[in-house]
């Protein structure tokens, strides 16, 4: 995944919206650390294979009078869409993230379903940040662990 900061609307306040997009690349394509790749362009001749979109809302900050009672509440809740094959195939995930100094430190997502060959998919998603791209947003690895027997069987 190469997230494109140019697409983001981000309002980091309680109930504030976050919406952004990026491109999906084949495994092993994106560079680690601080990189110069543009999310919309090929990387070493490899073109993106799909689109990624996230929409979410912030749960923090709470008022000081109640903040200590909600210390385990995630910072952010989101739905993400992994769209492949010109929209004919895709996966949806729902989850939450914890932030520290406006940087995600843990993201936990469950696969809520799919389209096309992923219809009926269930499982979870683990993300690992590789570094940043030229837009200042992360390049990250999304690893899906789909439950055996879930998914399309036509």
C-alpha positions as CSV (number, residue, x, y, z in Angstrom):
1,X,0.0,0.0,0.0
2,X,1.2,3.5,-0.8
3,X,-1.0,6.0,1.0
4,X,-1.4,9.4,-0.8
5,X,-1.5,12.4,1.5
6,X,-2.9,14.5,-1.3
7,X,-6.2,12.7,-1.0
8,X,-6.7,13.1,2.8
9,X,-9.3,15.1,4.7
10,X,-8.3,14.7,8.3
11,X,-10.0,16.4,11.3
12,X,-8.3,15.1,14.4
13,X,-10.9,16.0,17.0
14,X,-13.7,14.0,18.6
15,X,-16.1,12.8,15.9
16,X,-13.8,14.4,13.3
17,X,-13.8,12.7,9.9
18,X,-10.8,11.2,8.2
19,X,-11.0,10.1,4.5
20,X,-8.1,9.1,2.2
21,X,-6.9,7.0,-0.6
22,X,-3.9,5.2,-1.9
23,X,-2.7,2.5,-4.3
24,X,-2.2,-1.2,-3.9
25,X,1.1,-2.7,-5.2
26,X,2.2,-6.3,-5.5
27,X,4.1,-7.7,-2.5
28,X,7.7,-6.6,-2.2
29,X,7.3,-3.7,-4.6
30,X,7.4,-0.7,-2.2
31,X,10.6,0.6,-0.7
32,X,11.2,0.8,3.1
33,X,12.2,3.9,5.1
34,X,11.9,7.4,3.6
35,X,11.2,6.8,0.0
36,X,10.6,9.0,-3.1
37,X,7.9,6.9,-4.7
38,X,4.7,8.7,-5.8
39,X,1.7,6.5,-4.9
40,X,0.1,7.0,-8.3
41,X,3.1,6.1,-10.3
42,X,4.8,2.8,-11.1
43,X,7.7,1.7,-8.8
44,X,10.6,0.3,-10.7
45,X,8.3,-0.4,-13.6
46,X,5.6,-2.1,-11.4
47,X,2.2,-0.5,-11.7
48,X,-0.4,-0.4,-8.9
49,X,-2.8,-3.3,-9.0
50,X,-5.7,-1.7,-7.1
51,X,-7.0,1.1,-5.0
52,X,-7.3,1.6,-1.2
53,X,-9.7,3.9,0.5
54,X,-10.3,4.6,4.2
55,X,-13.0,6.5,6.0
56,X,-13.1,6.9,9.7
57,X,-13.7,9.0,12.7
58,X,-11.7,10.1,15.7
59,X,-12.8,9.0,19.2
60,X,-10.5,11.4,21.0
61,X,-10.0,13.7,22.7
62,X,-12.4,13.3,25.6
63,X,-13.1,16.1,28.0
64,X,-10.7,16.0,30.9
65,X,-13.5,15.2,33.3
66,X,-14.1,11.8,31.7
67,X,-10.9,11.0,29.8
68,X,-9.4,8.7,32.5
69,X,-12.5,6.5,32.4
70,X,-11.9,5.7,28.7
71,X,-8.2,5.1,28.6
72,X,-8.5,1.8,26.6
73,X,-10.8,3.4,23.9
74,X,-9.0,3.4,20.5
75,X,-8.1,6.8,19.1
76,X,-9.7,6.2,15.7
77,X,-12.3,3.9,14.1
78,X,-12.3,3.1,10.4
79,X,-13.6,1.1,7.5
80,X,-11.2,0.4,4.7
81,X,-11.8,-0.9,1.1
82,X,-9.2,-2.8,-0.9
83,X,-10.4,-2.6,-4.5
84,X,-8.9,-4.9,-7.1
85,X,-9.6,-6.0,-10.7
86,X,-11.2,-2.6,-11.7
87,X,-13.7,-2.9,-8.9
88,X,-14.8,-6.4,-9.6
89,X,-12.9,-7.9,-6.7
90,X,-12.3,-6.4,-3.2
91,X,-12.1,-6.8,0.5
92,X,-13.6,-4.7,3.2
93,X,-12.2,-4.3,6.7
94,X,-13.5,-2.6,9.9
95,X,-11.4,-1.8,12.9
96,X,-9.6,0.7,15.1
97,X,-6.2,2.2,15.7
98,X,-4.3,3.7,18.6
99,X,-2.2,6.8,18.0
100,X,0.7,8.3,19.9
101,X,1.8,11.9,18.9
102,X,-0.5,11.6,15.8
103,X,1.3,8.5,14.6
104,X,-0.5,5.1,14.5
105,X,1.1,2.6,16.9
106,X,-1.3,-0.3,16.5
107,X,-4.1,-1.0,14.0
108,X,-6.5,-3.9,14.4
109,X,-8.9,-4.7,11.6
110,X,-11.3,-7.6,10.9
111,X,-12.3,-8.7,7.4
112,X,-16.0,-8.0,7.2
113,X,-16.5,-9.3,3.7
114,X,-15.6,-9.2,0.1
115,X,-16.7,-8.8,-3.5
116,X,-16.1,-11.2,-6.4
117,X,-13.5,-13.9,-5.6
118,X,-13.4,-12.6,-2.0
119,X,-17.2,-12.9,-1.5
120,X,-17.9,-14.3,2.0
121,X,-14.3,-13.7,3.2
122,X,-13.6,-13.5,6.9
123,X,-10.4,-13.0,8.9
124,X,-8.2,-10.2,10.0
125,X,-5.6,-7.8,8.7
126,X,-2.2,-6.9,10.1
127,X,-0.5,-3.8,8.9
128,X,3.2,-3.0,9.0
129,X,4.5,0.5,8.2
130,X,7.5,0.3,5.8
131,X,8.3,4.1,5.8
132,X,7.0,7.1,4.0
133,X,6.5,8.1,0.3
134,X,7.0,11.4,-1.5
135,X,3.6,12.7,-0.2
136,X,4.6,12.2,3.4
137,X,2.2,9.4,4.1
138,X,3.1,5.8,4.8
139,X,4.0,2.9,2.5
140,X,2.8,-0.1,4.4
141,X,2.3,-3.8,4.1
142,X,-1.2,-5.2,4.6
143,X,-1.2,-8.9,5.4
144,X,-4.6,-10.6,5.3
145,X,-5.2,-13.7,7.2
146,X,-8.4,-15.2,5.8
147,X,-10.2,-17.9,7.7
148,X,-10.0,-21.3,5.9
149,X,-13.2,-22.1,4.0
150,X,-14.3,-18.5,3.9
151,X,-14.7,-16.8,0.5
152,X,-16.1,-17.4,-2.9
153,X,-16.8,-21.0,-4.1
154,X,-18.4,-20.7,-7.6
